[in-house]
Amino acid sequence: MSSKNQITIPVAALAETGIHAGDRLMVRADGPGRVVLVLEGDPIAEFAGALTGCWESGDLDRLRDEWD
């Protein structure tokens, strides 16, 4: 660990995890002497399609027509 609290992750570890330069990571403590890095997901991709089936075909068009 550097004096600026930075670490260098070995290339082999990065390749195995799929982490690339520029990726955002969440950092959490996992007990004494243990830190876990987790690749942040894309929040848009995570929730895309979550409401599939909540609206019937044409419902949104009818709501939009009410605005006119």
Biopython code that builds the backbone (N, CA, C, O; Angstrom):
import numpy as np
from Bio.PDB.StructureBuilder import StructureBuilder

atoms = [
    (1, "MET", "N", (0.857, -1.163, 0.000)),
    (1, "MET", "CA", (0.000, 0.000, 0.000)),
    (1, "MET", "C", (0.902, 1.224, 0.000)),
    (1, "MET", "O", (1.873, 1.302, 0.753)),
    (2, "SER", "N", (0.559, 2.185, -0.868)),
    (2, "SER", "CA", (1.377, 3.394, -0.976)),
    (2, "SER", "C", (1.050, 4.370, 0.153)),
    (2, "SER", "O", (0.099, 4.171, 0.908)),
    (3, "SER", "N", (1.845, 5.412, 0.252)),
    (3, "SER", "CA", (1.607, 6.444, 1.263)),
    (3, "SER", "C", (0.295, 7.189, 1.013)),
    (3, "SER", "O", (-0.218, 7.866, 1.903)),
    (4, "LYS", "N", (-0.249, 7.061, -0.212)),
    (4, "LYS", "CA", (-1.535, 7.684, -0.552)),
    (4, "LYS", "C", (-2.688, 6.686, -0.426)),
    (4, "LYS", "O", (-3.791, 6.940, -0.909)),
    (5, "ASN", "N", (-2.426, 5.554, 0.224)),
    (5, "ASN", "CA", (-3.427, 4.493, 0.405)),
    (5, "ASN", "C", (-3.885, 3.894, -0.914)),
    (5, "ASN", "O", (-5.040, 3.489, -1.043)),
    (6, "GLN", "N", (-3.004, 3.833, -1.884)),
    (6, "GLN", "CA", (-3.317, 3.233, -3.178)),
    (6, "GLN", "C", (-2.672, 1.859, -3.264)),
    (6, "GLN", "O", (-1.630, 1.604, -2.660)),
    (7, "ILE", "N", (-3.316, 0.974, -4.031)),
    (7, "ILE", "CA", (-2.765, -0.360, -4.234)),
    (7, "ILE", "C", (-2.640, -0.641, -5.727)),
    (7, "ILE", "O", (-3.310, -0.015, -6.549)),
    (8, "THR", "N", (-1.781, -1.582, -6.060)),
    (8, "THR", "CA", (-1.648, -2.049, -7.436)),
    (8, "THR", "C", (-2.172, -3.475, -7.476)),
    (8, "THR", "O", (-1.735, -4.328, -6.704)),
    (9, "ILE", "N", (-3.106, -3.725, -8.377)),
    (9, "ILE", "CA", (-3.684, -5.061, -8.511)),
    (9, "ILE", "C", (-2.941, -5.785, -9.625)),
    (9, "ILE", "O", (-2.829, -5.256, -10.731)),
    (10, "PRO", "N", (-2.437, -6.972, -9.359)),
    (10, "PRO", "CA", (-1.698, -7.711, -10.382)),
    (10, "PRO", "C", (-2.546, -7.971, -11.632)),
    (10, "PRO", "O", (-3.749, -8.217, -11.536)),
    (11, "VAL", "N", (-1.910, -7.915, -12.793)),
    (11, "VAL", "CA", (-2.591, -8.106, -14.077)),
    (11, "VAL", "C", (-3.330, -9.437, -14.113)),
    (11, "VAL", "O", (-4.449, -9.505, -14.622)),
    (12, "ALA", "N", (-2.728, -10.487, -13.587)),
    (12, "ALA", "CA", (-3.373, -11.807, -13.599)),
    (12, "ALA", "C", (-4.694, -11.782, -12.829)),
    (12, "ALA", "O", (-5.674, -12.390, -13.258)),
    (13, "ALA", "N", (-4.722, -11.082, -11.699)),
    (13, "ALA", "CA", (-5.954, -10.980, -10.917)),
    (13, "ALA", "C", (-7.009, -10.192, -11.681)),
    (13, "ALA", "O", (-8.186, -10.551, -11.660)),
    (14, "LEU", "N", (-6.599, -9.126, -12.352)),
    (14, "LEU", "CA", (-7.543, -8.334, -13.147)),
    (14, "LEU", "C", (-8.123, -9.166, -14.283)),
    (14, "LEU", "O", (-9.327, -9.128, -14.535)),
    (15, "ALA", "N", (-7.273, -9.911, -14.962)),
    (15, "ALA", "CA", (-7.728, -10.731, -16.086)),
    (15, "ALA", "C", (-8.732, -11.777, -15.618)),
    (15, "ALA", "O", (-9.718, -12.047, -16.304)),
    (16, "GLU", "N", (-8.485, -12.356, -14.469)),
    (16, "GLU", "CA", (-9.366, -13.405, -13.950)),
    (16, "GLU", "C", (-10.728, -12.853, -13.526)),
    (16, "GLU", "O", (-11.735, -13.555, -13.610)),
    (17, "THR", "N", (-10.761, -11.602, -13.072)),
    (17, "THR", "CA", (-12.006, -11.016, -12.579)),
    (17, "THR", "C", (-12.770, -10.232, -13.636)),
    (17, "THR", "O", (-13.948, -9.928, -13.447)),
    (18, "GLY", "N", (-12.118, -9.902, -14.742)),
    (18, "GLY", "CA", (-12.790, -9.114, -15.774)),
    (18, "GLY", "C", (-12.810, -7.625, -15.486)),
    (18, "GLY", "O", (-13.542, -6.878, -16.134)),
    (19, "ILE", "N", (-12.015, -7.187, -14.522)),
    (19, "ILE", "CA", (-11.937, -5.767, -14.191)),
    (19, "ILE", "C", (-10.955, -5.099, -15.149)),
    (19, "ILE", "O", (-9.878, -5.627, -15.424)),
    (20, "HIS", "N", (-11.350, -3.918, -15.656)),
    (20, "HIS", "CA", (-10.519, -3.188, -16.615)),
    (20, "HIS", "C", (-10.250, -1.772, -16.112)),
    (20, "HIS", "O", (-10.969, -1.265, -15.250)),
    (21, "ALA", "N", (-9.222, -1.143, -16.649)),
    (21, "ALA", "CA", (-8.913, 0.246, -16.309)),
    (21, "ALA", "C", (-10.147, 1.107, -16.568)),
    (21, "ALA", "O", (-10.780, 0.990, -17.617)),
    (22, "GLY", "N", (-10.481, 1.957, -15.627)),
    (22, "GLY", "CA", (-11.630, 2.845, -15.766)),
    (22, "GLY", "C", (-12.902, 2.301, -15.141)),
    (22, "GLY", "O", (-13.862, 3.050, -14.963)),
    (23, "ASP", "N", (-12.936, 1.003, -14.799)),
    (23, "ASP", "CA", (-14.119, 0.439, -14.146)),
    (23, "ASP", "C", (-14.262, 1.035, -12.753)),
    (23, "ASP", "O", (-13.274, 1.380, -12.105)),
    (24, "ARG", "N", (-15.505, 1.150, -12.303)),
    (24, "ARG", "CA", (-15.767, 1.642, -10.952)),
    (24, "ARG", "C", (-15.939, 0.442, -10.029)),
    (24, "ARG", "O", (-16.626, -0.525, -10.359)),
    (25, "LEU", "N", (-15.301, 0.528, -8.868)),
    (25, "LEU", "CA", (-15.348, -0.564, -7.904)),
    (25, "LEU", "C", (-15.934, -0.084, -6.586)),
    (25, "LEU", "O", (-15.695, 1.048, -6.166)),
    (26, "MET", "N", (-16.695, -0.943, -5.943)),
    (26, "MET", "CA", (-17.141, -0.690, -4.577)),
    (26, "MET", "C", (-16.125, -1.372, -3.663)),
    (26, "MET", "O", (-15.657, -2.471, -3.957)),
    (27, "VAL", "N", (-15.793, -0.724, -2.571)),
    (27, "VAL", "CA", (-14.809, -1.253, -1.633)),
    (27, "VAL", "C", (-15.495, -1.433, -0.288)),
    (27, "VAL", "O", (-16.168, -0.527, 0.204)),
    (28, "ARG", "N", (-15.319, -2.618, 0.305)),
    (28, "ARG", "CA", (-15.886, -2.816, 1.638)),
    (28, "ARG", "C", (-14.922, -3.627, 2.494)),
    (28, "ARG", "O", (-14.190, -4.485, 1.999)),
    (29, "ALA", "N", (-14.941, -3.336, 3.775)),
    (29, "ALA", "CA", (-14.131, -4.087, 4.730)),
    (29, "ALA", "C", (-14.824, -5.416, 4.990)),
    (29, "ALA", "O", (-16.050, -5.481, 5.079)),
    (30, "ASP", "N", (-14.031, -6.471, 5.110)),
    (30, "ASP", "CA", (-14.576, -7.810, 5.327)),
    (30, "ASP", "C", (-13.799, -8.487, 6.456)),
    (30, "ASP", "O", (-13.344, -9.623, 6.326)),
    (31, "GLY", "N", (-13.661, -7.768, 7.555)),
    (31, "GLY", "CA", (-12.935, -8.301, 8.701)),
    (31, "GLY", "C", (-11.519, -7.763, 8.751)),
    (31, "GLY", "O", (-11.069, -7.088, 7.825)),
    (32, "PRO", "N", (-10.820, -8.062, 9.827)),
    (32, "PRO", "CA", (-9.452, -7.564, 10.002)),
    (32, "PRO", "C", (-8.526, -8.013, 8.872)),
    (32, "PRO", "O", (-8.412, -9.203, 8.581)),
    (33, "GLY", "N", (-7.873, -7.044, 8.247)),
    (33, "GLY", "CA", (-6.898, -7.349, 7.207)),
    (33, "GLY", "C", (-7.486, -7.806, 5.893)),
    (33, "GLY", "O", (-6.764, -8.316, 5.036)),
    (34, "ARG", "N", (-8.789, -7.633, 5.717)),
    (34, "ARG", "CA", (-9.422, -8.128, 4.482)),
    (34, "ARG", "C", (-10.302, -7.031, 3.871)),
    (34, "ARG", "O", (-11.171, -6.474, 4.543)),
    (35, "VAL", "N", (-10.067, -6.731, 2.600)),
    (35, "VAL", "CA", (-10.848, -5.746, 1.851)),
    (35, "VAL", "C", (-11.373, -6.432, 0.597)),
    (35, "VAL", "O", (-10.643, -7.170, -0.065)),
    (36, "VAL", "N", (-12.637, -6.186, 0.272)),
    (36, "VAL", "CA", (-13.255, -6.793, -0.906)),
    (36, "VAL", "C", (-13.572, -5.696, -1.914)),
    (36, "VAL", "O", (-14.153, -4.668, -1.563)),
    (37, "LEU", "N", (-13.187, -5.919, -3.165)),
    (37, "LEU", "CA", (-13.502, -5.009, -4.265)),
    (37, "LEU", "C", (-14.573, -5.671, -5.118)),
    (37, "LEU", "O", (-14.437, -6.832, -5.503)),
    (38, "VAL", "N", (-15.637, -4.935, -5.414)),
    (38, "VAL", "CA", (-16.729, -5.463, -6.223)),
    (38, "VAL", "C", (-16.974, -4.509, -7.381)),
    (38, "VAL", "O", (-17.127, -3.304, -7.179)),
    (39, "LEU", "N", (-17.011, -5.042, -8.577)),
    (39, "LEU", "CA", (-17.273, -4.245, -9.766)),
    (39, "LEU", "C", (-18.692, -3.697, -9.690)),
    (39, "LEU", "O", (-19.649, -4.454, -9.527)),
    (40, "GLU", "N", (-18.823, -2.370, -9.809)),
    (40, "GLU", "CA", (-20.149, -1.755, -9.792)),
    (40, "GLU", "C", (-20.885, -2.121, -11.063)),
    (40, "GLU", "O", (-20.306, -2.119, -12.150)),
    (41, "GLY", "N", (-22.159, -2.435, -10.925)),
    (41, "GLY", "CA", (-22.976, -2.725, -12.088)),
    (41, "GLY", "C", (-23.532, -1.456, -12.700)),
    (41, "GLY", "O", (-23.456, -0.386, -12.095)),
    (42, "ASP", "N", (-24.084, -1.567, -13.883)),
    (42, "ASP", "CA", (-24.745, -0.458, -14.562)),
    (42, "ASP", "C", (-26.176, -0.389, -14.050)),
    (42, "ASP", "O", (-26.955, -1.306, -14.311)),
    (43, "PRO", "N", (-26.555, 0.683, -13.317)),
    (43, "PRO", "CA", (-27.899, 0.738, -12.741)),
    (43, "PRO", "C", (-29.005, 0.716, -13.791)),
    (43, "PRO", "O", (-30.086, 0.189, -13.527)),
    (44, "ILE", "N", (-28.763, 1.270, -14.965)),
    (44, "ILE", "CA", (-29.774, 1.237, -16.022)),
    (44, "ILE", "C", (-29.984, -0.200, -16.487)),
    (44, "ILE", "O", (-31.120, -0.659, -16.610)),
    (45, "ALA", "N", (-28.893, -0.903, -16.743)),
    (45, "ALA", "CA", (-28.995, -2.293, -17.195)),
    (45, "ALA", "C", (-29.615, -3.174, -16.116)),
    (45, "ALA", "O", (-30.334, -4.125, -16.422)),
    (46, "GLU", "N", (-29.338, -2.859, -14.867)),
    (46, "GLU", "CA", (-29.853, -3.661, -13.759)),
    (46, "GLU", "C", (-31.376, -3.621, -13.688)),
    (46, "GLU", "O", (-32.009, -4.629, -13.374)),
    (47, "PHE", "N", (-31.972, -2.456, -13.980)),
    (47, "PHE", "CA", (-33.414, -2.308, -13.843)),
    (47, "PHE", "C", (-34.170, -2.342, -15.167)),
    (47, "PHE", "O", (-35.401, -2.327, -15.176)),
    (48, "ALA", "N", (-33.455, -2.389, -16.275)),
    (48, "ALA", "CA", (-34.120, -2.442, -17.582)),
    (48, "ALA", "C", (-34.999, -3.683, -17.653)),
    (48, "ALA", "O", (-34.548, -4.795, -17.378)),
    (49, "GLY", "N", (-36.238, -3.482, -18.020)),
    (49, "GLY", "CA", (-37.169, -4.598, -18.151)),
    (49, "GLY", "C", (-37.835, -5.010, -16.851)),
    (49, "GLY", "O", (-38.602, -5.973, -16.834)),
    (50, "ALA", "N", (-37.562, -4.306, -15.760)),
    (50, "ALA", "CA", (-38.112, -4.689, -14.461)),
    (50, "ALA", "C", (-39.636, -4.580, -14.418)),
    (50, "ALA", "O", (-40.283, -5.295, -13.652)),
    (51, "LEU", "N", (-40.211, -3.701, -15.225)),
    (51, "LEU", "CA", (-41.664, -3.506, -15.204)),
    (51, "LEU", "C", (-42.364, -4.162, -16.387)),
    (51, "LEU", "O", (-43.521, -3.860, -16.678)),
    (52, "THR", "N", (-41.660, -5.059, -17.065)),
    (52, "THR", "CA", (-42.264, -5.759, -18.195)),
    (52, "THR", "C", (-43.514, -6.491, -17.716)),
    (52, "THR", "O", (-43.477, -7.228, -16.731)),
    (53, "GLY", "N", (-44.606, -6.280, -18.421)),
    (53, "GLY", "CA", (-45.857, -6.936, -18.071)),
    (53, "GLY", "C", (-46.745, -6.132, -17.141)),
    (53, "GLY", "O", (-47.873, -6.543, -16.873)),
    (54, "CYS", "N", (-46.272, -4.994, -16.637)),
    (54, "CYS", "CA", (-47.082, -4.169, -15.738)),
    (54, "CYS", "C", (-48.114, -3.346, -16.501)),
    (54, "CYS", "O", (-49.140, -2.958, -15.943)),
    (55, "TRP", "N", (-47.846, -3.083, -17.761)),
    (55, "TRP", "CA", (-48.748, -2.303, -18.598)),
    (55, "TRP", "C", (-49.224, -3.183, -19.743)),
    (55, "TRP", "O", (-48.446, -3.936, -20.329)),
    (56, "GLU", "N", (-50.499, -3.080, -20.051)),
    (56, "GLU", "CA", (-51.008, -3.805, -21.211)),
    (56, "GLU", "C", (-50.732, -2.987, -22.462)),
    (56, "GLU", "O", (-50.517, -1.777, -22.392)),
    (57, "SER", "N", (-50.740, -3.648, -23.586)),
    (57, "SER", "CA", (-50.491, -2.982, -24.859)),
    (57, "SER", "C", (-51.484, -1.841, -25.056)),
    (57, "SER", "O", (-52.693, -2.040, -24.943)),
    (58, "GLY", "N", (-50.978, -0.660, -25.346)),
    (58, "GLY", "CA", (-51.828, 0.498, -25.601)),
    (58, "GLY", "C", (-52.087, 1.374, -24.389)),
    (58, "GLY", "O", (-52.558, 2.500, -24.547)),
    (59, "ASP", "N", (-51.795, 0.899, -23.182)),
    (59, "ASP", "CA", (-52.045, 1.692, -21.974)),
    (59, "ASP", "C", (-51.282, 3.017, -21.997)),
    (59, "ASP", "O", (-51.852, 4.064, -21.690)),
    (60, "LEU", "N", (-50.026, 2.977, -22.352)),
    (60, "LEU", "CA", (-49.232, 4.212, -22.363)),
    (60, "LEU", "C", (-49.707, 5.173, -23.445)),
    (60, "LEU", "O", (-49.706, 6.386, -23.238)),
    (61, "ASP", "N", (-50.112, 4.645, -24.590)),
    (61, "ASP", "CA", (-50.643, 5.511, -25.646)),
    (61, "ASP", "C", (-51.904, 6.218, -25.171)),
    (61, "ASP", "O", (-52.078, 7.407, -25.442)),
    (62, "ARG", "N", (-52.779, 5.520, -24.475)),
    (62, "ARG", "CA", (-54.008, 6.137, -23.955)),
    (62, "ARG", "C", (-53.678, 7.235, -22.941)),
    (62, "ARG", "O", (-54.309, 8.292, -22.947)),
    (63, "LEU", "N", (-52.701, 6.993, -22.078)),
    (63, "LEU", "CA", (-52.300, 8.019, -21.114)),
    (63, "LEU", "C", (-51.730, 9.244, -21.819)),
    (63, "LEU", "O", (-52.020, 10.378, -21.438)),
    (64, "ARG", "N", (-50.926, 9.015, -22.837)),
    (64, "ARG", "CA", (-50.355, 10.141, -23.587)),
    (64, "ARG", "C", (-51.450, 10.934, -24.297)),
    (64, "ARG", "O", (-51.375, 12.160, -24.376)),
    (65, "ASP", "N", (-52.454, 10.250, -24.807)),
    (65, "ASP", "CA", (-53.569, 10.934, -25.473)),
    (65, "ASP", "C", (-54.321, 11.838, -24.503)),
    (65, "ASP", "O", (-54.858, 12.867, -24.911)),
    (66, "GLU", "N", (-54.367, 11.467, -23.214)),
    (66, "GLU", "CA", (-55.045, 12.291, -22.213)),
    (66, "GLU", "C", (-54.341, 13.630, -22.020)),
    (66, "GLU", "O", (-54.974, 14.601, -21.605)),
    (67, "TRP", "N", (-53.041, 13.700, -22.313)),
    (67, "TRP", "CA", (-52.295, 14.935, -22.128)),
    (67, "TRP", "C", (-52.652, 15.976, -23.179)),
    (67, "TRP", "O", (-52.480, 17.173, -22.945)),
    (68, "ASP", "N", (-53.144, 15.539, -24.330)),
    (68, "ASP", "CA", (-53.433, 16.479, -25.429)),
    (68, "ASP", "C", (-54.737, 17.193, -25.252)),
    (68, "ASP", "O", (-55.112, 18.011, -26.092)),
]
sb = StructureBuilder()
sb.init_structure("model")
sb.init_model(0)
sb.init_chain("A")
sb.init_seg("    ")
for serial, (resi, resn, name, xyz) in enumerate(atoms, 1):
    if name == "N":
        sb.init_residue(resn, " ", resi, " ")
    sb.init_atom(name, np.array(xyz, "f"), 0.0, 1.0, " ", f" {name:<3s}", serial, name[0])
structure = sb.get_structure()
